[in-house]
């Protein structure tokens, strides 16, 4: 027999948490990141849509110039960086700050290589005769690629800050313990990993659009 006479009157007492309740448990910083990712997605969807509209309205063939090979190389590099940073949460949970520091440093290096390859891709487009102030479709390729690099650089700054803090903490046992037990550091690592995977997936989608439209 139920010892609580009011138990049967509690609405939803045995129901799982609602979507709203689950959202309330999400840290504010993570919620802001989600909102930012939605905004970035909308921005690039609009740009790619405008690019496609301009390209098809011009009624020009899409195979006049080959897509810069450096764009293909940069895609591989970014995929590798996404895999590398995915290992960071496991290293954090294993309290291995030395390997975590190397993991973050490798991701930062690979992202720098990606940005450099993007610049080389722009130079290759110039050699082909596609300039920023030339055809409208060419302008969109430069603009979309440059905006993606800009968002990547923003992530790199955050990554560099986290790398420096990890390096500082790894030099002392006490600081290492505080770093590992700090839930804010765990949240930061989760956020940068999520952002990196998003930037990676975004570039793959943009690269596919370039293959179809360039």
C-alpha positions, 0 to 999 in steps of 0.5 A, a space after each residue: 500500500 502506498 504510504 504517501 496519500 498524495 503520491 497519486 495526485 503528483 502529476 508526472 511523478 513517475 515520468 522522465 524529465 521533459 525536454 524543457 527540463 533537460 534543456 535547463 540542465 545544459 550549462 549556459 555557456 554550452 547553450 550559447 555555443 549551440 545558439 552560435 552554431 545554429 547562427 553560423 549554419 544559417 549564415 553559410 546556408 544563405 551564402 551557399 544558396 546565394 552562390 548556387 542562385 548566382 551560378 545557375 542564373 549565369 547559365 555558365 558551365 561548372 567545369 571550366 576550372 578545376 577545383 583547387 587541389 589545395 582545397 582537397 588537401 586541406 579537407 584531409 588535414 581538417 579531418 585528421 585534426 578532428 580525429 586528433 582532438 576527439 582523443 582529448 576527452 579520453 586523455 582528460 579522463 585518464 588524467 594524462 595532461 602531458 598527452 592532452 597537451 600534445 593532443 591540443 598542440 597537434 590540433 592547433 598545428 593541423 589547423 594552421 596547416 589547413 589555413 595555409 592550404 586555404 590560402 594556397 587554394 586562393 592563389 591557385 584560383 588566381 592563377 586560373 584567372 578566378 579573382 575576388 572582384 571578377 565573376 560573382 560565383 568566384 567572389 562567393 568561393 573566396 568569401 565562403 572559404 575566407 569566412 570558414 577560415 575566420 571561424 576556424 581562427 576563432 576556435 584556434 584562439 580558444 584552443 590556444 588558451 586551453 593549451 597554455 592552461 594545460 601546459 601550465 597545469 601539467 608542470 606541477 602536481 597540485 595544479 594538475 590535480 586542480 585542473 583535472 578536478 575542475 568541472 569548468 575545464 571539462 566543459 571547456 574541453 567539451 565545447 572546443 571538441 564540439 566546435 571543432 567537429 562542427 567546423 569540420 562537418 561544415 567544411 565538408 558540406 562546403 567542399 561538396 558544394 564547391 565540387 558541384 558548383 565550381 
